[in-house]
Amino acid sequence: MLNTKRYFIGLFVGLLLVSSGCANQPTTLYEQLGGNAGISQITDDFLLNLSQDKRIVNHFAHTDIDIFRQRLIEHLCEVSGGGCHYEGASMFDAHIGLHISQADFDAVVGHLISALKQQNVSISARNALLAKLAPMYQDITYH
């Protein structure tokens, strides 16, 4: 009887420790990206990466980078479940006339992945974000 009682007490304490450890883990994609501060830093790293890429920087020649930065933060926040509201144009409307090719798109995605890595975002969170962004390919390319 005493061993059974100790077993249940040990089990109870173990469950409490496990559940308290799980409570500290980020649960939403937004949290896994570091919340607003993390998304802002990811965006800044992304923009720096883009600015240094001669293959695609010309697509941003007439872009107000401050507004683009704010809209990207809003977009990533909304897509990741952070409760933000994206105030920009639709992906289709924002990319009309830019003639974004597959190579351009891939380069931009590569810079986003690099920015996520720079901020030590886990591979599962990177993949989850990319899975949410991937359907936008049709709205961004070849028009």
N, C-alpha and C positions, 0 to 999 in steps of 0.2 A: 504494500500500500504506500509506504514512504517513497519507494523508487518511482511509482506511478505519479505521485504528487510532484516529485522533483522533475520528472519528465515533462509534465504539463506546464510547470512553472518555467522550465527552460525553454520549452516550445513557445510559450507566450512571450517571454523576453526576446527570443530570437525573432519572432514575427514583428514585434515592436521595432526592433533595430532595423529589420529589412524594410518595413513600411516607412520608417522615418528617413532612411537612405533614399528610397524611391521618391519621396516627396521633394527632395532637393534636385532631382533631375529635370531638365527642361522637357516639357511635354508637348508643346506646340512647335511647329516649324519656326514660327516667329521667335520663340524663346531660344531655339537651337541656333538661330542666326545671331543671337545676342540682343534681341529687342531693337528698339529704335537706334540706340548707340551703335550696336553691331552692324545693322543695316546701313547706317550712315558711313561707317568706316569701310564696309565692303564697297559701297558706292564710290567713295573717294579713291580707293585703290583701283577700282574698275576704271574710273575716269582717267586716272594717271596712266594706267596700262594702255587705254585707248589712245591717249594723246601721243604716245610714243610709237604708235604703229602706222607707218607710212602707207600700208596697204588700205587702210580704212579711215584714217583721220579726215580725209577729204569729205566724207559723208557728214561730218560735224562742223564744216567750215562756216555755215550760216546758222549755227545753233547757239542759242543763249544758254551757255553751260550752267549758269546758276539755276535757271528754270528747269533745264534738263535734269540736273542733279536732284532738285526737289521732287520732280515728277517720278524719277526712278526710285527714290526713297519711298514715296507714297505707293508706287506700284508694287515694289518688293514687299512692303509691309502688308498691303492688302492681299496679295497672292499667298503670302505665308501665314495668313490668319491673324494678323496683328490688330485688326479692328480699324485700320486706316481706310480712308476713302481716296482713291486715285482720282485726281482732278483733271488729268490730261485727256487728250484726244484718244480715240480708239487706236489700237495698234495698226489697223488698216489705214485709217486717215493720217496717222502720224508718219507713215512710211510711203505714202503715194508720191510717185515721181522720183524717189531716191534710187530706184533700180538696184536694190540690194540683191546680190547674187548669193548662191549657196556658199561660196568661198568667203564672202563678206560676213554672212551670218555665222559661219563656223568660227571665223576669227573673233567676232564679238563674244560668242559663247566661250571661246577659249580664254578670253580676258576676264570674263565673269568667273569662270572656274578658278583661274589664277588668283583673283581677288578673294574668293571664298577660301582658298587654301592659305592665302596670306593671313587671313583672320582665324585660321585653325578651325574652320567649320568642318564637322565630321563628314565623312564620305556619305553616310546615310542621309544627312541633312542636305548635302550638295545634290545628291541624286533626287531627293524629294522636291527640292526647288526646281531643278531642271525639268523634272516630270511635269510640274505645273506650268512651266514656261514653254515647253516644247510645242504644245498645240498652237501657239501663236505664230509658228513658222509660216504658215499659209498667209497670215495677215501682214507679214513683214517683208517677204521676199517677192521679187519679180513683178513689181508694179510701180 
